[in-house]
Amino acid sequence: MPKVWIEKLLDEPELYLLRIDDDKIKYFEATWDIPEGITYNAYLMKTDSAVVLFDAWKKDYTSEFLEALSSIVDPKEITHIVVHHTEPDHSGALPKVLEANGHSAKIIGTAFAKRLLEAFYGIKENVHAIKDGEELKVGNKTLKFITVPWLHWPDAMITYLLEDNIILSCDVWGGYSIPDAIDDSDEGVVENYLPYVNKYIVTVIGHYHKYIVENVEKIKKLGIVDDVKMILPGHGLVWRKNPRKIFEHYVNVAAGVPKKGKVLVVYDSMYGFVEESVGIAVDELKKLGFEPVVYRFTDKEAPAVSDILGEVPDSEALIIGASTYEASIHPRMRYLVHEILDKANYAKPVLILGKFGWAGVAGREIEALLRESKFEHVATVEAKGRTTAEDEVKIREGVRKLVEKLKG
């Protein structure tokens, strides 16, 4: 059975975390490999005269959610349900919650969320569509609703508890994995968790990553970033020791801020020819003081594309090695390159290393794709068959050219 956490976060207002650790999921959104799992976090707040539920869990865990919820409050007592984001991993249990509630709670979300709730579940009664910046008094507490569209659906919003400086954010400021703790109080837990945040940002929000920076700026202008005391996301850790850290981390990933010396190297090699060229490039990188992070598709291994995508934002540069396959790019590399350009499109220099048997195509196709992106194509070294001494000279020159781009 997945582990369920029911944790009281505050006494006034009474604020609870309801979290379940989904260790059964393998592919988030039926696409991204996440053997590390994920959590679904919902929150319940009791005020002097209102009970507010913020989001829910995935439909698969509806019975567990109702049991956890009922251990804190009779569902019939819930007066308001805030739906920050209608994606079913946060709203799937909602129809049964409403049944248990007797459909008396007022449902709150954006106008887009209102349409999606009807489309997904037929929910259309007692739904209030908020306006950006709207405030609602619930008992002795004030909820301020702030729309953050495209993080990562157009329906997304966050709630700010004015009197307590708390943000409830659903997908925003979340991450993959099942942390051993509920919050960021242990630096070791945070250090282990943040790489999964990178992976989450790129795969889930990456297509819209420019909106992370825009929406954080919007929140900063409201004065919330400086005052926030706690961030409660829909996945992963609660941030209450240092909530500014996750703000900054998200912005750094969205902006592609690099880690000094990190170069991401990805390639396919069916029979070892591409690997020869890449090995030379890696050797040259190390000689120049860089730390290559290498992922390879061979007849013995096939890394998760989601893991590779998570490495792009903080890399200084990329080296892509690809073989020509049926007059195109090798299928695995073709898919990877398209996903990098869609999810992790940053202004970083790229060196292409291509190999072919009878006709070289892969290098030219990747070049063409890069021209439509933010990436900067530095050079292509494409060779037929084995890597010759002349090829080695060109590869090392290509790496040095790549490094020169990083200097300025």
C-alpha positions in Angstrom: 0.0 0.0 0.0 1.3 3.5 -0.8 2.2 5.5 2.3 -0.3 8.1 3.4 0.9 11.2 5.4 -1.5 13.3 7.5 0.5 16.1 9.0 -0.6 19.2 10.9 1.4 22.1 9.6 -0.1 24.9 11.7 -2.3 25.3 14.7 -3.7 28.7 13.7 -5.3 28.3 11.3 -5.5 24.6 11.6 -3.7 23.5 8.4 -3.1 20.0 7.4 -1.1 18.2 4.7 -2.7 15.1 3.1 0.0 13.3 1.0 0.1 10.0 -0.6 3.3 8.5 -2.1 2.6 7.0 -5.5 5.3 4.3 -5.8 3.3 2.4 -8.4 3.4 4.9 -11.2 6.0 4.3 -13.9 5.3 6.9 -16.5 4.0 10.4 -15.5 1.4 11.6 -18.0 1.9 8.2 -19.7 5.1 9.6 -21.1 7.9 10.4 -18.6 9.8 7.6 -16.9 9.7 8.3 -13.1 10.9 5.2 -11.3 11.5 7.6 -8.4 7.7 8.0 -8.0 5.7 11.1 -7.1 3.5 12.4 -4.3 0.1 14.0 -4.5 -0.4 16.7 -1.9 -3.7 18.2 -0.9 -4.3 20.6 2.0 -7.2 21.2 4.5 -7.7 24.4 6.5 -10.1 24.9 9.3 -10.9 28.5 10.3 -13.3 29.8 13.0 -16.3 29.3 10.7 -15.1 27.6 7.4 -13.4 24.4 6.3 -11.5 24.7 3.0 -10.1 21.8 1.0 -7.3 22.7 -1.4 -7.1 20.2 -4.3 -7.4 16.4 -4.0 -5.6 13.2 -5.2 -5.5 11.1 -8.3 -8.7 9.0 -9.0 -6.7 5.8 -8.3 -6.4 6.8 -4.6 -9.9 8.1 -4.1 -10.8 5.7 -1.2 -7.5 6.5 0.5 -8.1 10.2 0.1 -11.6 10.0 1.6 -10.3 8.0 4.5 -7.5 10.5 5.2 -9.8 13.5 4.8 -12.4 11.9 7.1 -9.8 11.4 9.8 -9.6 15.2 10.1 -13.1 16.4 9.3 -16.5 15.1 8.3 -16.6 15.9 4.5 -20.0 17.4 5.0 -18.4 20.2 7.0 -16.3 21.3 4.0 -17.5 24.8 2.9 -15.1 25.5 0.1 -13.0 23.5 -2.3 -10.2 25.4 -4.1 -9.2 23.8 -7.4 -5.8 25.3 -8.4 -5.4 23.1 -11.5 -7.8 20.6 -13.0 -5.3 18.0 -14.2 -6.7 14.6 -12.9 -3.8 13.8 -10.7 -5.1 16.7 -8.5 -8.8 16.5 -9.2 -9.5 12.8 -9.9 -10.9 12.2 -6.4 -13.1 15.3 -6.5 -16.4 13.8 -7.7 -16.5 11.3 -4.8 -15.4 14.1 -2.3 -18.4 16.1 -3.6 -20.7 13.1 -3.1 -19.5 12.7 0.5 -19.9 16.4 1.0 -23.5 16.4 -0.2 -22.5 18.9 -3.0 -22.8 21.7 -0.5 -19.2 23.1 -0.8 -18.5 26.1 -3.0 -16.0 25.2 -5.7 -13.4 27.9 -6.6 -11.2 28.0 -9.6 -10.4 30.0 -12.7 -12.8 30.4 -15.6 -10.8 27.9 -17.6 -10.9 25.5 -14.6 -14.7 25.9 -14.5 -15.0 24.7 -18.1 -12.6 21.8 -17.6 -14.4 20.6 -14.4 -17.6 20.3 -16.5 -15.8 18.7 -19.4 -14.0 16.1 -17.2 -16.6 15.3 -14.5 -19.8 17.1 -15.4 -19.3 19.4 -12.4 -21.1 22.7 -13.1 -23.2 23.6 -10.1 -21.9 25.9 -7.3 -18.7 26.7 -9.2 -17.3 30.2 -8.8 -14.8 31.4 -11.4 -12.4 33.9 -9.8 -10.8 37.0 -11.3 -7.1 37.5 -11.1 -6.3 39.1 -7.7 -9.7 38.4 -6.3 -9.9 38.0 -2.5 -12.3 35.9 -0.5 -12.9 36.0 3.2 -13.4 32.5 4.8 -14.0 32.9 8.4 -11.2 34.9 9.9 -8.9 34.2 7.0 -8.5 35.9 3.6 -7.7 33.9 0.4 -6.1 35.9 -2.5 -6.3 34.1 -5.8 -3.5 34.8 -8.4 -3.7 33.3 -11.9 -0.5 31.8 -13.2 -1.5 30.6 -16.7 0.7 28.0 -18.5 2.2 26.7 -15.3 1.5 24.4 -16.8 -2.1 24.5 -18.0 -4.0 27.7 -18.8 -6.3 27.0 -15.8 -3.5 27.3 -13.2 -3.7 29.6 -10.2 -2.2 29.9 -6.7 -3.8 30.9 -3.4 -2.1 33.3 -1.0 -3.2 33.2 2.6 -2.9 36.9 3.4 -2.8 36.8 7.2 -0.3 34.0 7.3 1.9 34.6 4.2 1.4 31.1 2.8 1.2 30.1 -0.8 -0.7 27.0 -2.0 0.6 26.4 -5.5 -0.4 22.9 -6.9 2.0 22.0 -9.8 4.0 25.2 -9.4 7.1 24.6 -7.2 6.6 20.9 -7.1 8.9 18.0 -8.1 9.1 14.3 -8.8 10.2 11.6 -6.3 9.0 10.5 -2.9 11.1 12.5 -0.3 11.7 10.9 3.1 10.4 14.0 4.8 7.4 16.3 4.3 9.4 19.6 4.2 12.8 21.2 3.5 14.1 21.2 7.1 16.8 18.6 6.3 19.5 19.9 3.8 20.3 16.4 2.8 16.7 15.7 1.8 16.6 18.9 -0.2 19.9 18.1 -2.0 18.6 14.7 -3.1 15.3 16.2 -4.1 16.3 19.1 -6.3 17.6 17.1 -9.3 14.0 15.6 -9.5 12.7 19.1 -9.4 14.8 19.9 -12.5 13.5 16.8 -14.3 9.9 17.7 -13.3 10.2 21.4 -14.4 11.6 20.4 -17.8 9.2 17.5 -18.6 6.0 19.0 -17.1 6.4 22.8 -17.6 9.4 22.9 -20.0 7.4 23.8 -23.1 6.1 26.9 -21.2 9.3 27.6 -19.2 9.3 31.3 -20.2 6.1 31.7 -18.2 7.9 30.6 -15.0 10.0 33.7 -15.1 7.0 35.9 -16.1 4.8 34.6 -13.3 7.5 34.8 -10.6 8.0 38.5 -11.6 4.3 39.0 -11.4 4.3 37.5 -7.8 7.3 39.6 -6.9 5.6 42.8 -7.9 2.8 41.8 -5.4 5.4 41.8 -2.6 4.7 38.1 -1.9 8.1 36.6 -2.5 9.8 38.6 0.3 7.0 37.9 2.8 6.2 34.3 2.1 6.7 31.9 5.1 5.5 28.7 3.5 4.9 27.2 0.1 2.6 24.2 -0.2 2.9 22.5 -3.7 0.8 19.6 -5.1 3.9 17.4 -5.5 6.9 16.8 -3.3 8.3 18.8 -0.4 6.6 21.6 1.6 8.9 24.6 1.7 8.9 26.3 5.2 12.5 26.5 6.2 13.6 28.5 3.2 10.7 29.0 0.7 12.7 31.5 -1.3 15.1 28.7 -2.3 12.4 26.9 -4.5 11.5 30.3 -6.1 15.1 30.9 -7.1 15.6 27.3 -8.2 12.6 27.4 -10.5 13.8 30.7 -12.1 17.3 29.3 -12.6 16.0 26.2 -14.3 13.6 28.3 -16.5 16.5 30.6 -17.4 18.9 27.8 -18.1 21.5 29.0 -15.6 24.5 26.7 -16.1 26.7 24.9 -13.7 30.3 25.8 -14.3 32.1 23.1 -16.3 29.1 20.8 -17.0 28.7 19.6 -20.6 25.9 17.2 -21.5 26.9 14.5 -24.0 24.2 12.3 -25.6 24.6 9.9 -28.4 23.4 6.7 -30.0 25.9 4.0 -31.2 24.6 0.9 -32.8 28.0 -0.8 -33.5 30.5 1.4 -31.7 31.4 3.9 -34.5 29.7 6.9 -32.9 31.1 5.9 -29.6 34.6 6.2 -30.9 34.0 9.8 -31.9 32.3 10.7 -28.7 35.0 9.1 -26.6 37.5 11.5 -28.3 35.3 14.5 -27.6 34.9 13.4 -23.9 38.6 13.0 -23.6 39.2 16.5 -25.0 36.6 18.0 -22.6 38.3 16.5 -19.6 41.7 17.7 -20.8 40.2 21.2 -20.9 38.9 20.9 -17.4 35.2 20.2 -18.1 32.9 17.6 -16.5 31.0 15.7 -19.2 27.7 14.1 -18.2 27.2 11.3 -20.6 24.1 9.4 -21.7 24.2 6.7 -24.4 21.8 4.7 -26.5 23.4 1.4 -27.4 22.4 -2.3 -27.8 22.8 -2.6 -24.0 21.2 0.5 -22.6 18.6 3.1 -23.3 18.4 5.9 -20.7 15.1 7.6 -19.9 14.6 10.7 -22.0 13.1 12.4 -19.0 16.4 12.0 -17.1 18.4 13.5 -20.0 16.0 16.4 -20.3 16.5 17.2 -16.7 20.3 17.6 -17.3 19.9 20.3 -20.0 19.1 23.5 -18.1 22.2 23.6 -16.0 24.6 22.4 -18.7 27.0 24.9 -20.3 26.9 23.2 -23.6 25.8 20.1 -25.4 27.5 17.5 -27.6 25.1 15.4 -29.7 26.4 12.2 -31.4 24.1 10.6 -33.9 24.2 7.9 -36.6 22.4 8.1 -39.9 19.5 5.6 -39.9 17.3 5.0 -42.9 18.3 8.3 -44.4 17.5 10.2 -41.2 18.6 10.6 -37.6 18.7 7.4 -35.5 15.1 7.0 -34.1 16.0 7.3 -30.4 18.2 10.4 -31.1 15.5 11.9 -33.3 13.0 11.6 -30.6 15.4 13.0 -28.0 16.5 16.0 -30.1 12.8 16.9 -30.8 12.0 16.7 -27.1 15.1 18.8 -26.1 14.0 21.5 -28.6 10.4 21.4 -27.3 11.0 21.1 -23.6 14.5 22.4 -23.0 15.1 25.0 -25.6 18.0 27.2 -24.3 20.6 29.5 -25.9 23.5 27.0 -25.4 26.2 26.0 -27.9 26.0 22.6 -29.5 28.6 20.4 -31.2 27.3 17.6 -33.5 29.2 14.4 -34.1 27.7 12.3 -36.9 28.5 8.8 -38.4 27.2 7.1 -41.4 27.8 4.1 -43.6 26.8 5.0 -47.2 25.4 8.5 -46.9 25.6 11.2 -44.1 22.3 12.7 -43.2 21.9 12.8 -39.4 24.3 15.7 -38.9 22.6 17.9 -41.5 19.1 17.1 -40.1 20.1 18.0 -36.6 21.7 21.2 -37.9 18.4 22.1 -39.6 16.5 21.5 -36.4 18.9 23.6 -34.4 18.5 26.5 -36.8 14.8 26.8 -35.7 15.8 26.8 -32.0 17.6 29.0 -29.5 20.6 26.6 -29.5 23.8 27.8 -31.2 25.2 25.3 -33.7 29.0 25.5 -33.3 30.3 22.7 -35.7 29.4 19.4 -37.2 32.0 16.6 -37.6 30.5 13.8 -39.6 32.5 10.8 -40.7 32.0 7.6 -42.6 32.6 4.4 -40.7 35.5 4.2 -38.3 37.1 7.3 -36.8 40.3 8.1 -38.5 43.3 10.1 -37.3 42.0 13.0 -39.5 38.6 12.7 -37.9 40.1 12.8 -34.5 41.8 16.1 -35.3 38.5 17.6 -36.4 36.7 16.3 -33.3 39.2 17.8 -31.0 39.1 21.1 -32.9 35.3 21.0 -32.6 35.4 20.6 -28.9 37.9 23.5 -28.6 35.6 25.6 -30.7 32.7 24.7 -28.4 34.7 25.7 -25.3 35.7 29.0 -27.0 32.0 29.9 -27.3 31.7 29.5 -23.5 34.5 31.9 -22.9 32.8 34.7 -24.5 
